[in-house]
Amino acid sequence: MARLGVAYSAVQDSVGAAAIDEVYLDAPGWSAVVTAAAGWLRYWWPTTTLR
């Protein structure tokens, strides 16, 4: 989660907190947000779905 927060904060700092969704998605750092989210889901998903 920490990596996701860092990546998202970097994008938010670069585009501004009031930016619309499309601006976030077009930001150069957005791929790092997606990668961090995927990494987090990779560990979270199996632990919650196998209960």
MIFI-932019 format. One record per residue: residue number from 1; x, y, z of N, C-alpha, C in turn; residue in three letters. Coordinates in Angstrom, 3 decimals. Layout:
   num      neast     nnorth        nup     caeast    canorth       caup      ceast     cnorth        cup   residu
   NUM          X          Y          Z          X          Y          Z          X          Y          Z      ALA
...
This chain:
   num      neast     nnorth        nup     caeast    canorth       caup      ceast     cnorth        cup   residu
     1      0.812     -1.185      0.000      0.000      0.000      0.000      0.860      1.255      0.000      MET
     2      1.988      1.183      0.652      2.865      2.356      0.708      3.317      2.766     -0.693      ALA
     3      3.688      1.782     -1.505      4.120      2.093     -2.876      2.992      2.729     -3.681      ARG
     4      1.795      2.232     -3.480      0.639      2.796     -4.176      0.426      4.242     -3.748      LEU
     5      0.516      4.503     -2.471      0.348      5.861     -1.975      1.399      6.813     -2.504      GLY
     6      2.641      6.350     -2.547      3.726      7.179     -3.065      3.516      7.476     -4.546      VAL
     7      3.173      6.462     -5.309      2.971      6.640     -6.751      1.792      7.569     -7.022      ALA
     8      0.695      7.363     -6.316     -0.486      8.208     -6.525     -0.206      9.649     -6.117      TYR
     9      0.476      9.823     -4.997      0.805     11.177     -4.539      1.686     11.905     -5.544      SER
    10      2.619     11.189     -6.155      3.495     11.812     -7.155      2.681     12.296     -8.356      ALA
    11      1.722     11.481     -8.794      0.870     11.893     -9.915      0.003     13.074     -9.498      VAL
    12     -0.574     12.997     -8.330     -1.427     14.078     -7.863     -0.640     15.387     -7.741      GLN
    13      0.589     15.301     -7.269      1.426     16.499     -7.179      1.728     17.076     -8.563      ASP
    14      1.866     16.207     -9.547      2.215     16.692    -10.884      1.028     17.271    -11.647      SER
    15     -0.181     16.772    -11.383     -1.345     17.241    -12.145     -2.243     18.174    -11.350      VAL
    16     -2.135     18.137    -10.042     -3.002     18.955     -9.193     -4.183     18.154     -8.685      GLY
    17     -4.541     18.396     -7.453     -5.603     17.623     -6.805     -6.974     17.829     -7.452      ALA
    18     -7.172     18.944     -8.108     -8.478     19.237     -8.706     -8.600     18.757    -10.151      ALA
    19     -7.585     18.074    -10.640     -7.604     17.614    -12.035     -8.701     16.579    -12.259      ALA
    20     -9.211     16.536    -13.463    -10.223     15.534    -13.818     -9.540     14.189    -14.083      ILE
    21    -10.318     13.139    -14.100     -9.790     11.781    -14.238     -8.889     11.613    -15.452      ASP
    22     -9.294     12.166    -16.569     -8.528     11.989    -17.802     -7.113     12.540    -17.677      GLU
    23     -6.957     13.619    -16.917     -5.632     14.203    -16.718     -4.759     13.248    -15.913      VAL
    24     -5.336     12.630    -14.894     -4.597     11.638    -14.106     -4.152     10.485    -15.002      TYR
    25     -5.084      9.978    -15.817     -4.782      8.827    -16.667     -3.723      9.137    -17.715      LEU
    26     -3.628     10.387    -18.131     -2.633     10.792    -19.126     -1.287     11.172    -18.505      ASP
    27     -1.223     11.249    -17.197      0.018     11.664    -16.524      1.113     10.618    -16.753      ALA
    28      2.344     11.068    -16.947      3.447     10.129    -17.179      3.641      9.105    -16.049      PRO
    29      3.315      9.471    -14.828      3.508      8.557    -13.701      2.364      7.611    -13.437      GLY
    30      1.294      7.685    -14.249      0.125      6.838    -13.981      0.452      5.351    -14.098      TRP
    31      1.353      4.983    -14.965      1.717      3.561    -15.088      2.307      3.034    -13.788      SER
    32      2.999      3.881    -13.035      3.538      3.455    -11.736      2.414      3.209    -10.735      ALA
    33      1.332      3.985    -10.836      0.174      3.781     -9.967     -0.475      2.433    -10.288      VAL
    34     -0.644      2.143    -11.562     -1.256      0.878    -11.976     -0.378     -0.304    -11.552      VAL
    35      0.913     -0.174    -11.731      1.845     -1.239    -11.338      1.795     -1.473     -9.830      THR
    36      1.769     -0.409     -9.057      1.700     -0.541     -7.601      0.382     -1.176     -7.162      ALA
    37     -0.710     -0.781     -7.798     -2.013     -1.367     -7.469     -2.037     -2.848     -7.813      ALA
    38     -1.487     -3.206     -8.940     -1.441     -4.618     -9.347     -0.591     -5.429     -8.376      ALA
    39      0.518     -4.858     -7.946      1.370     -5.554     -6.974      0.651     -5.783     -5.662      GLY
    40     -0.109     -4.794     -5.222     -0.856     -4.935     -3.981     -1.967     -5.974     -4.134      TRP
    41     -2.687     -5.924     -5.247     -3.760     -6.893     -5.482     -3.235     -8.316     -5.604      LEU
    42     -2.040     -8.450     -6.113     -1.432     -9.777     -6.276     -1.346    -10.519     -4.940      ARG
    43     -1.117     -9.791     -3.867     -1.034    -10.413     -2.546     -2.360    -10.395     -1.807      TYR
    44     -3.150     -9.348     -2.000     -4.403     -9.211     -1.277     -5.480    -10.161     -1.782      TRP
    45     -5.629    -10.267     -3.085     -6.718    -11.043     -3.677     -6.744    -12.503     -3.196      TRP
    46     -5.651    -13.238     -3.303     -5.715    -14.637     -2.881     -6.004    -14.810     -1.394      PRO
    47     -5.537    -13.913     -0.560     -5.773    -14.083      0.874     -7.216    -13.817      1.257      THR
    48     -7.927    -13.015      0.463     -9.311    -12.722      0.799    -10.290    -13.641      0.084      THR
    49     -9.918    -14.177     -1.051    -10.863    -15.011     -1.813    -10.772    -16.483     -1.418      THR
    50     -9.725    -16.855     -0.725     -9.567    -18.254     -0.360    -10.032    -18.562      1.061      LEU
    51    -10.675    -17.616      1.682    -11.160    -17.843      3.057    -12.409    -18.652      3.080      ARG
